[in-house]
Amino acid sequence: MKRVPPPDLDIARPASSRRRRALSAEEQELWEAVAHATKPLKKRPRLTKVASPVAAEEIPKPATKVAAFPKLRPVAVPAKPTKPAPPSLAPLGRRERSQLSRGIKDIDARLDLHGMTQARAHRALLGFLQRASDDGLSFVLIITGKGRTTAEGSERGVLRRQVPEWLGLAEFRNCVVGFEEAHIGHGGGGALYVRVRRRRL
């Protein structure tokens, strides 16, 4: 502890007197007692900046390690095999029709649907054409009949109208290439030349 010099007790002296009075033994003893009894002041703690609550929230927290799962590879699902669409119909050429009507090309088989109901005629026509395709036939003749005309003038040739529509269906197109109305010598409007699609082995 630093020794504090004793105060100048010669305060009462006029400023003109520069001479200091020496302390008496009693005064010296009193001063020393006071000096020993005094304690130094405690150092003031330095003020530290306290982070604001907003700033504390902005401090990113250390990320906790999460066990990483292995990446799963997508499993390829085999696509279902789709059946190819049946080919579209192609009309017979003029030359082929002419050769059929003149007998130069042979008609390999005939099917007569006269007097059948629509359901029976449909089954008979499909079975006939499938067999013709399996047997490798080229041209067949389908006889539908012209139908009867009633007293009111309406036509009742149901099969004449239905058979061309059936031949355009997918189940028939697998065994039919195309068709045309037959020549008058083979039935005209009541019959059809049908070109058969041969079945692939």
C-alpha positions as CSV (number, residue, x, y, z in Angstrom):
1,M,0.0,0.0,0.0
2,K,1.3,3.4,-1.0
3,R,2.1,5.7,1.8
4,V,0.0,8.7,1.7
5,P,2.0,11.8,2.6
6,P,0.7,13.6,5.6
7,P,-1.4,16.6,4.8
8,D,0.0,20.0,5.2
9,L,-1.5,21.2,8.4
10,D,-0.1,24.6,8.0
11,I,-3.2,25.7,6.1
12,A,-3.9,28.5,8.5
13,R,-0.6,30.2,7.6
14,P,-0.8,33.0,5.1
15,A,0.1,32.3,1.5
16,S,3.2,34.5,1.9
17,S,4.8,32.0,4.3
18,R,6.4,29.1,2.4
19,R,7.9,27.4,5.4
20,R,6.1,24.3,6.5
21,R,5.7,23.3,10.1
22,A,6.9,20.0,11.1
23,L,4.4,17.5,12.6
24,S,4.6,16.9,16.3
25,A,5.1,13.3,17.5
26,E,1.5,13.1,18.5
27,E,0.3,14.3,15.1
28,Q,2.6,11.9,13.3
29,E,1.2,9.0,15.4
30,L,-2.4,10.1,14.7
31,W,-1.7,10.3,11.0
32,E,-0.2,6.9,10.8
33,A,-3.1,5.4,12.7
34,V,-5.6,6.9,10.2
35,A,-3.4,5.8,7.3
36,H,-3.3,2.2,8.5
37,A,-7.1,2.1,9.2
38,T,-8.0,3.2,5.7
39,K,-8.7,0.5,3.0
40,P,-8.2,1.1,-0.8
41,L,-11.3,1.4,-2.9
42,K,-12.4,-1.7,-4.8
43,K,-11.9,-1.7,-8.5
44,R,-15.1,-1.2,-10.5
45,P,-15.9,-4.2,-12.7
46,R,-15.9,-3.4,-16.4
47,L,-19.3,-3.3,-18.0
48,T,-19.7,-6.1,-20.6
49,K,-22.2,-5.8,-23.4
50,V,-25.2,-8.1,-22.9
51,A,-26.5,-9.6,-26.2
52,S,-30.1,-8.6,-26.9
53,P,-32.7,-11.4,-27.0
54,V,-33.2,-10.8,-30.7
55,A,-29.5,-11.3,-31.3
56,A,-29.5,-14.4,-29.2
57,E,-32.2,-15.9,-31.3
58,E,-30.3,-15.2,-34.4
59,I,-27.3,-17.2,-33.3
60,P,-27.6,-20.5,-35.2
61,K,-27.7,-23.5,-32.9
62,P,-25.2,-26.2,-33.7
63,A,-26.8,-28.8,-35.9
64,T,-27.3,-32.2,-34.3
65,K,-26.0,-35.0,-36.4
66,V,-28.8,-37.2,-37.8
67,A,-28.1,-40.6,-39.0
68,A,-28.3,-40.5,-42.8
69,F,-30.4,-43.3,-44.4
70,P,-29.1,-44.8,-47.6
71,K,-30.8,-43.5,-50.7
72,L,-33.2,-46.0,-52.1
73,R,-32.9,-46.6,-55.9
74,P,-36.3,-46.6,-57.7
75,V,-37.3,-50.1,-58.8
76,A,-38.1,-50.3,-62.4
77,V,-41.5,-51.9,-62.8
78,P,-41.8,-53.9,-66.1
79,A,-44.4,-52.4,-68.3
80,K,-47.3,-54.7,-69.3
81,P,-47.0,-55.8,-72.8
82,T,-49.7,-54.1,-74.8
83,K,-51.3,-55.8,-77.7
84,P,-50.6,-54.1,-81.0
85,A,-53.6,-52.4,-82.5
86,P,-55.1,-54.3,-85.4
87,P,-54.3,-52.8,-88.8
88,S,-56.8,-50.5,-90.5
89,L,-58.9,-51.7,-93.4
90,A,-57.8,-51.1,-97.0
91,P,-60.3,-51.2,-99.9
92,L,-59.8,-53.6,-102.7
93,G,-58.2,-52.2,-105.8
94,R,-60.1,-51.8,-109.1
95,R,-57.9,-54.4,-110.7
96,E,-58.6,-57.0,-108.0
97,R,-62.3,-56.4,-108.1
98,S,-62.4,-56.6,-111.9
99,Q,-60.5,-59.9,-111.8
100,L,-62.9,-61.3,-109.2
101,S,-65.9,-60.3,-111.1
102,R,-64.6,-61.8,-114.4
103,G,-63.5,-65.0,-112.7
104,I,-59.8,-64.4,-113.3
105,K,-59.2,-64.6,-109.6
106,D,-60.9,-67.4,-107.7
107,I,-63.2,-66.9,-104.8
108,D,-61.8,-69.4,-102.3
109,A,-65.0,-69.8,-100.1
110,R,-68.6,-68.5,-99.7
111,L,-70.7,-67.8,-96.6
112,D,-74.5,-67.3,-96.9
113,L,-76.0,-65.4,-93.9
114,H,-79.6,-65.5,-95.3
115,G,-82.3,-66.1,-92.6
116,M,-79.9,-65.8,-89.6
117,T,-80.5,-63.6,-86.6
118,Q,-77.9,-60.9,-86.0
119,A,-76.3,-62.8,-83.1
120,R,-76.0,-66.0,-85.1
121,A,-74.8,-64.2,-88.2
122,H,-72.1,-62.4,-86.1
123,R,-70.8,-65.7,-84.7
124,A,-70.9,-67.5,-88.1
125,L,-69.1,-64.6,-89.9
126,L,-66.3,-64.3,-87.2
127,G,-65.7,-68.1,-87.2
128,F,-65.7,-68.3,-91.0
129,L,-63.2,-65.5,-91.4
130,Q,-60.9,-66.9,-88.7
131,R,-60.8,-70.3,-90.3
132,A,-60.2,-68.7,-93.7
133,S,-57.3,-66.8,-92.2
134,D,-55.8,-69.9,-90.6
135,D,-56.2,-71.8,-93.9
136,G,-54.4,-69.1,-95.9
137,L,-57.3,-68.2,-98.1
138,S,-57.2,-65.0,-100.1
139,F,-60.7,-64.0,-101.2
140,V,-64.1,-65.0,-99.9
141,L,-67.7,-64.0,-100.7
142,I,-70.1,-63.0,-97.9
143,I,-73.8,-63.1,-99.0
144,T,-76.0,-60.9,-96.8
145,G,-79.1,-60.6,-99.0
146,K,-80.5,-57.3,-100.3
147,G,-83.4,-57.3,-97.8
148,R,-87.1,-56.9,-98.5
149,T,-88.9,-53.7,-99.1
150,T,-92.1,-53.3,-97.1
151,A,-95.3,-51.7,-98.3
152,E,-94.3,-48.5,-96.7
153,G,-91.1,-48.4,-98.8
154,S,-88.7,-49.1,-95.9
155,E,-85.9,-51.6,-96.3
156,R,-85.5,-54.5,-93.9
157,G,-82.0,-55.6,-94.9
158,V,-80.5,-55.6,-91.4
159,L,-77.5,-57.9,-92.2
160,R,-76.8,-55.9,-95.3
161,R,-76.2,-52.9,-93.1
162,Q,-74.6,-54.7,-90.1
163,V,-72.0,-56.9,-91.8
164,P,-69.9,-53.9,-93.2
165,E,-69.9,-52.4,-89.7
166,W,-68.8,-55.7,-88.1
167,L,-66.0,-56.1,-90.6
168,G,-64.6,-52.7,-89.3
169,L,-64.4,-54.0,-85.7
170,A,-61.0,-54.8,-84.1
171,E,-61.9,-58.5,-83.7
172,F,-62.6,-58.8,-87.5
173,R,-59.7,-56.6,-88.6
174,N,-57.2,-59.2,-87.4
175,C,-58.3,-61.5,-90.2
176,V,-59.7,-59.0,-92.8
177,V,-57.6,-56.8,-95.1
178,G,-60.5,-55.0,-96.8
179,F,-63.9,-55.5,-98.6
180,E,-65.9,-54.2,-101.5
181,E,-69.5,-54.6,-102.8
182,A,-69.6,-57.6,-105.1
183,H,-70.2,-57.5,-108.8
184,I,-73.8,-58.1,-110.0
185,G,-72.9,-61.6,-111.2
186,H,-72.0,-62.5,-107.5
187,G,-75.0,-60.8,-105.8
188,G,-74.4,-57.1,-106.3
189,G,-75.5,-55.0,-103.3
190,G,-76.4,-58.2,-101.4
191,A,-72.9,-59.6,-101.3
192,L,-69.3,-58.6,-100.4
193,Y,-65.9,-59.5,-101.7
194,V,-63.7,-59.9,-98.6
195,R,-59.9,-60.1,-98.8
196,V,-58.6,-62.3,-96.0
197,R,-55.5,-61.5,-93.9
198,R,-53.4,-64.6,-93.6
199,R,-52.5,-65.5,-90.1
200,R,-48.8,-65.2,-89.3
201,L,-47.2,-68.4,-88.1
